[in-house]
Amino acid sequence: MADSAQSNPYKAYWIAWAILLAITVTMLAAERLGMPRWFLILFLVAFMMVKATMISGTFMHLRYEHRRMALMVALGILLTSLTLFAFITPESWHVRERSAPNAQP
């Protein structure tokens, strides 16, 4: 009986992959539903955080590590996200100003 439980060691990976695929398809479909822009952004960010947690827990095996190791990885992801946000946001404002209908070349 115990032998049948160990027959597929990759079962957890396949389940995680299927869930990640379903979340990705849901995120892609959400853009076509005509949601308000602010809600769509919150929806997508929340699901991206869920996906990052699943990937790090399952495929990076952080689920079995000490809490400090998981905290260090989460802190690294947070700092990287904040750095990217700090650089991308001013650039997006610049692009928006230049692509406005009444913008001058």
MOZIBEL-V981792 format. One record per backbone hydrogen bond with DSSP energy under -0.5 kcal/mol. CO is the residue of the C=O (numbers start at 0). NH is the residue of the N-H. E is the energy in kcal/mol with one decimal. If there is no record, write none. Layout:
co = <CO:CO>
nh = <NH:NH>
e = <E:E>
This chain:
co = <0:1:3:6:7:9:10:11:12:13:14:15:16:17:18:19:20:21:22:23:24:25:26:27:28:29:29:30:35:36:37:38:39:40:41:42:43:44:45:46:47:48:49:50:51:52:53:54:54:55:56:60:61:65:65:66:67:68:69:70:71:72:73:74:75:76:77:78:79:80:81:82:83:84:85:86:87:88:89:90:91:92:93:94:96:99>
nh = <4:5:6:8:10:13:14:15:16:17:18:19:20:21:22:23:24:25:26:27:28:29:30:30:31:32:34:33:39:40:41:42:43:44:45:46:47:48:49:50:51:52:53:54:55:56:57:58:59:61:62:63:64:68:69:70:71:72:73:74:75:76:77:78:79:80:81:82:83:84:85:86:87:88:89:90:91:92:93:94:95:96:97:98:99:102>
e = <-1.0:-1.1:-0.8:-0.5:-1.4:-2.3:-2.4:-2.3:-2.6:-2.4:-2.3:-2.7:-2.5:-2.3:-2.4:-2.4:-2.5:-2.2:-2.4:-2.3:-2.4:-1.8:-0.8:-0.5:-1.1:-0.9:-0.6:-0.5:-2.5:-2.2:-2.0:-2.7:-2.7:-2.5:-2.3:-2.1:-2.1:-2.1:-1.9:-2.4:-2.5:-2.2:-2.4:-2.7:-2.5:-2.3:-2.7:-1.5:-1.3:-2.0:-1.3:-1.0:-1.0:-0.5:-1.7:-2.5:-2.3:-2.1:-2.5:-2.6:-2.1:-2.4:-2.4:-2.7:-2.2:-2.4:-2.5:-2.2:-2.5:-2.5:-2.3:-1.7:-2.9:-2.2:-0.6:-0.9:-2.4:-1.9:-2.0:-2.4:-2.3:-2.3:-2.1:-1.7:-0.8:-1.6>
